[in-house]
Amino acid sequence: MNLKKITFLLFLVPFVVFAGEPAITFKLYGYVGNEFFYNSRQNIEMVDGSIMLFPKPVIMNALGKDANAVAQAELLSVNTRLGIDFTGTTPVLGAKPSAKIEADFAGFGTSFYVLRIRQAYTKLNWANTELLLGQSWHPLFGNVAPNTPSANGGAPFQPFNRSPQLRAKQNLSKSLSVTLAALYEMQYASMGVMGTSNVYMKNSLLPEFFLGLENKTTHWTLGAGGDVKTLKFNTGKLTSVSALAYGQYSNKLLTVKAKAVYGQNLSNQLMIGGYGVSAVNTITTDTTYTNFNTGTAWLNIVYGSKFQVSLLGGVTRNLGTADDLLLNTVSGKYTAFGYGFTAKSQTLVNSVYRFAPSVVYNLSNIRLSLEYDFTQAEYGSMNSKGMVDNPYKVHNNRILASVSYIF
């Protein structure tokens, strides 16, 4: 028995002692990942730049220079990942039980290199029914996502979110299934007056709901779904609705994937957009909020096995607000929250484009990756329609090189 198995057997001793039978089997997986990246410009980013979303707008300093036109480079190991899959050997209510614990070292806030939960759930599988309880990928992320060396997973074009949830999947036929989920925000939360926080959904009492259909055959995966969530603030509520459609074709060495999303207030998915104030009752101070509408689509083509080449193209666009935004007559500004909006300068991101080719070489347990990412963002001054005036463009050239030891 090798050292790895001995270590985790010792880790499992307390569970075996207190839980007794039934016995379980487990499988350890993960990777040690190190990545170097260079950016030609400052960016809206997460995890110390490991997750790059889009370039920041022009901010002129006292010397009349763009403060964000500064290159950066870094070497990181925070995406190193460790997970354990557990499988029960005794049926529970006639179902096969299993569980997962998965963590990385991306931390939280600005505290990097701290262990954090990625996934932690229990699952029961019957012949045609699956029930999952715990934290896992959001259904909007789904079973079709870009294959890219970058840790951003295609964001801000691809929804990117892991949340606590109760999710049920029912097979309607050999290929067709329906999924229903109720979720609450945690690590990936909505924006608001108190910053990024899950308190807005907690105060609404209602979870986020998702309903989707998926048809999966040998070579094809096709699906569609809808999502609705409600946030509660001190002075009002806001309900947001989103929909998506996706497809994937896979045959031997070639995989082609695509997804389109039309959504409202998707900041909890690391996507552009959010919401703003459209009216205020001067007597009761009750506030009416309006959603920013966002349209996004991406295409990912991957070819190869041991040596892979990949291309990711994405576009996301702000489609404005459902109702006109309210101009504060005192400050002369609009109030809004979300990715791509700067309250002080009233600057709003209007669109983002990405072109990202990459190559990956798989050598036994070692994976070598190289990616070039060109991301361009269009900004402007936000108007009452939630659109922009006087648009201009900025772009970032990113080079990413990574080495991973996979186990």
ZAMARGU-4260 file (C-alpha; in steps of 0.2 Angstrom, whole numbers, plus 5000, padded with zeros to 4 digits):
<rodrens>
0) 5000/5000/5000 | 5008/5017/4995 | 5010/5032/5006 | 4995/5041/4998 | 4983/5028/5003
5) 4990/5026/5020 | 4988/5044/5023 | 4969/5045/5018 | 4965/5029/5027 | 4971/5037/5043
10) 4961/5052/5038 | 4945/5041/5037 | 4948/5032/5054 | 4937/5044/5064 | 4922/5042/5051
15) 4924/5023/5051 | 4924/5022/5070 | 4909/5033/5073 | 4899/5028/5058 | 4903/5010/5058
20) 4894/5000/5044 | 4890/5002/5030 | 4908/5003/5023 | 4914/5015/5010 | 4926/5015/4996
25) 4935/5031/4991 | 4946/5038/4977 | 4958/5052/4978 | 4960/5064/4964 | 4967/5081/4960
30) 4983/5090/4953 | 4997/5101/4958 | 4996/5116/4947 | 5008/5130/4944 | 5004/5144/4931
35) 5013/5159/4925 | 5004/5173/4916 | 5007/5190/4908 | 4994/5204/4906 | 4997/5219/4895
40) 4984/5229/4905 | 4976/5229/4922 | 4960/5218/4923 | 4944/5214/4932 | 4950/5198/4940
45) 4948/5186/4954 | 4960/5175/4964 | 4975/5186/4962 | 4973/5187/4943 | 4972/5168/4940
50) 4954/5171/4935 | 4954/5186/4922 | 4937/5192/4917 | 4940/5208/4906 | 4951/5223/4905
55) 4948/5238/4916 | 4942/5255/4909 | 4953/5270/4906 | 4956/5280/4922 | 4966/5295/4920
60) 4978/5300/4934 | 4985/5316/4940 | 4999/5315/4926 | 4986/5313/4913 | 4990/5295/4910
65) 4979/5280/4910 | 4982/5272/4927 | 4976/5255/4921 | 4988/5254/4906 | 5001/5245/4916
70) 5007/5227/4912 | 5008/5213/4926 | 5015/5196/4928 | 5014/5183/4941 | 5018/5165/4946
75) 5004/5156/4956 | 5000/5139/4963 | 4983/5143/4971 | 4973/5132/4959 | 4981/5116/4966
80) 4966/5105/4969 | 4963/5090/4980 | 4947/5079/4980 | 4940/5063/4987 | 4925/5053/4979
85) 4916/5042/4991 | 4905/5027/4986 | 4894/5017/4998 | 4894/4999/4997 | 4876/4997/5004
90) 4861/5004/4996 | 4851/5018/5005 | 4832/5018/5001 | 4836/5007/4986 | 4848/5020/4979
95) 4867/5019/4977 | 4875/5032/4989 | 4890/5043/4985 | 4898/5059/4991 | 4912/5071/4985
100) 4924/5083/4994 | 4934/5094/4984 | 4945/5109/4988 | 4958/5121/4982 | 4970/5134/4989
105) 4962/5149/4981 | 4956/5156/4997 | 4943/5170/4999 | 4943/5189/4996 | 4961/5194/4996
110) 4966/5179/5007 | 4975/5168/4994 | 4984/5152/4997 | 4970/5147/5010 | 4961/5130/5008
115) 4943/5132/5003 | 4928/5121/4998 | 4924/5119/4979 | 4912/5105/4980 | 4905/5095/4995
120) 4889/5085/4992 | 4880/5069/4995 | 4871/5060/4980 | 4859/5046/4979 | 4856/5037/4962
125) 4842/5026/4958 | 4839/5018/4941 | 4831/5033/4933 | 4833/5046/4947 | 4847/5056/4954
130) 4846/5067/4970 | 4861/5078/4975 | 4862/5089/4991 | 4877/5100/4994 | 4888/5112/4985
135) 4892/5109/4967 | 4892/5117/4950 | 4877/5129/4946 | 4866/5121/4933 | 4869/5136/4922
140) 4887/5131/4921 | 4880/5113/4917 | 4888/5099/4908 | 4894/5109/4893 | 4908/5121/4897
145) 4924/5127/4888 | 4940/5117/4888 | 4953/5129/4892 | 4969/5130/4902 | 4964/5146/4910
150) 4956/5145/4927 | 4942/5157/4922 | 4933/5142/4913 | 4927/5154/4899 | 4920/5168/4911
155) 4913/5181/4908 | 4905/5172/4893 | 4901/5156/4902 | 4892/5156/4919 | 4904/5152/4933
160) 4897/5147/4950 | 4897/5134/4963 | 4883/5135/4976 | 4874/5125/4989 | 4859/5116/4981
165) 4846/5103/4981 | 4845/5095/4964 | 4835/5082/4956 | 4837/5074/4939 | 4825/5062/4932
170) 4828/5052/4916 | 4813/5053/4904 | 4820/5041/4892 | 4837/5033/4887 | 4843/5050/4881
175) 4832/5063/4888 | 4832/5070/4906 | 4824/5084/4916 | 4833/5093/4930 | 4826/5104/4944
180) 4836/5113/4957 | 4834/5125/4972 | 4850/5134/4976 | 4857/5147/4988 | 4872/5159/4986
185) 4888/5157/4995 | 4905/5160/4988 | 4898/5167/4971 | 4886/5180/4977 | 4876/5195/4970
190) 4882/5213/4971 | 4874/5227/4981 | 4875/5241/4993 | 4885/5230/5005 | 4896/5224/4992
195) 4897/5206/4985 | 4886/5196/4998 | 4874/5182/4999 | 4864/5191/5012 | 4852/5198/4998
200) 4846/5181/4994 | 4846/5175/5012 | 4835/5190/5016 | 4823/5185/5002 | 4820/5168/5010
205) 4817/5161/4993 | 4831/5150/4984 | 4836/5152/4966 | 4826/5140/4955 | 4832/5131/4939
210) 4823/5120/4927 | 4832/5112/4912 | 4830/5098/4899 | 4845/5089/4892 | 4846/5076/4878
215) 4862/5066/4877 | 4867/5053/4864 | 4884/5045/4859 | 4890/5060/4850 | 4878/5074/4854
220) 4872/5084/4870 | 4859/5097/4868 | 4850/5106/4882 | 4840/5121/4887 | 4835/5129/4904
225) 4828/5143/4914 | 4833/5151/4930 | 4824/5163/4942 | 4831/5172/4958 | 4824/5185/4970
230) 4835/5197/4981 | 4829/5207/4995 | 4836/5224/5000 | 4832/5235/5015 | 4820/5245/5004
235) 4814/5233/4991 | 4815/5217/4981 | 4821/5212/4964 | 4817/5196/4954 | 4828/5191/4939
240) 4826/5178/4925 | 4838/5170/4914 | 4838/5157/4900 | 4851/5147/4891 | 4853/5134/4877
245) 4869/5124/4873 | 4875/5110/4862 | 4891/5099/4861 | 4897/5087/4847 | 4911/5075/4851
250) 4918/5061/4840 | 4935/5053/4843 | 4948/5068/4843 | 4936/5082/4839 | 4924/5091/4851
255) 4914/5106/4847 | 4904/5115/4860 | 4893/5131/4861 | 4882/5140/4873 | 4871/5155/4873
260) 4863/5164/4888 | 4851/5178/4889 | 4850/5184/4907 | 4847/5197/4920 | 4858/5202/4935
265) 4871/5188/4932 | 4885/5196/4943 | 4884/5180/4954 | 4890/5170/4938 | 4905/5181/4936
270) 4896/5189/4921 | 4893/5207/4916 | 4878/5216/4921 | 4868/5218/4937 | 4854/5230/4942
275) 4850/5248/4946 | 4838/5260/4955 | 4823/5265/4944 | 4812/5274/4957 | 4812/5279/4975
280) 4796/5283/4985 | 4801/5300/4994 | 4789/5296/5008 | 4792/5278/5012 | 4810/5277/5004
285) 4804/5261/4996 | 4815/5258/4981 | 4811/5250/4964 | 4825/5241/4956 | 4828/5236/4937
290) 4838/5222/4930 | 4852/5225/4917 | 4849/5212/4903 | 4864/5203/4896 | 4866/5192/4880
295) 4881/5181/4879 | 4888/5167/4868 | 4904/5156/4866 | 4911/5143/4854 | 4925/5131/4859
300) 4933/5119/4847 | 4945/5106/4854 | 4955/5093/4843 | 4967/5080/4849 | 4971/5069/4864
305) 4989/5068/4869 | 4992/5084/4860 | 4977/5096/4860 | 4974/5112/4851 | 4959/5122/4856
310) 4951/5138/4851 | 4938/5148/4862 | 4928/5163/4855 | 4916/5173/4866 | 4905/5188/4865
315) 4894/5196/4879 | 4884/5212/4877 | 4875/5223/4889 | 4857/5225/4882 | 4851/5239/4894
320) 4839/5240/4908 | 4821/5234/4908 | 4816/5251/4915 | 4824/5268/4915 | 4837/5272/4928
325) 4834/5285/4941 | 4846/5300/4941 | 4850/5307/4958 | 4847/5325/4957 | 4859/5329/4971
330) 4874/5319/4965 | 4869/5319/4947 | 4873/5300/4946 | 4864/5284/4943 | 4865/5270/4956
335) 4869/5253/4950 | 4878/5237/4955 | 4887/5224/4945 | 4902/5219/4936 | 4909/5232/4924
340) 4900/5247/4932 | 4911/5260/4941 | 4900/5271/4952 | 4912/5286/4954 | 4915/5289/4935
345) 4898/5281/4930 | 4908/5271/4917 | 4899/5255/4911 | 4905/5240/4901 | 4895/5238/4885
350) 4902/5223/4877 | 4917/5211/4879 | 4925/5200/4866 | 4938/5186/4867 | 4949/5176/4856
355) 4959/5163/4865 | 4969/5149/4856 | 4979/5136/4866 | 4989/5120/4865 | 4990/5106/4878
360) 5003/5092/4879 | 4998/5077/4890 | 5013/5067/4895 | 5009/5053/4908 | 5004/5063/4923
365) 5011/5079/4917 | 5001/5092/4908 | 5009/5107/4899 | 4998/5121/4893 | 5001/5137/4884
370) 4987/5150/4880 | 4986/5167/4871 | 4970/5177/4876 | 4965/5193/4867 | 4951/5201/4877
375) 4943/5217/4872 | 4930/5228/4882 | 4920/5242/4876 | 4916/5255/4889 | 4906/5271/4890
380) 4896/5283/4901 | 4880/5275/4907 | 4864/5283/4902 | 4846/5281/4909 | 4843/5266/4898
385) 4857/5257/4905 | 4867/5258/4889 | 4882/5269/4886 | 4886/5285/4877 | 4903/5290/4870
390) 4910/5272/4869 | 4928/5267/4868 | 4938/5251/4868 | 4952/5244/4878 | 4960/5227/4876
395) 4972/5215/4886 | 4985/5203/4879 | 4987/5188/4890 | 4999/5174/4889 | 4997/5159/4901
400) 5009/5145/4903 | 5005/5131/4916 | 5012/5114/4922 | 5001/5102/4931 | 5005/5085/4939
405) 4988/5076/4939 | 4984/5061/4950
</rodrens>
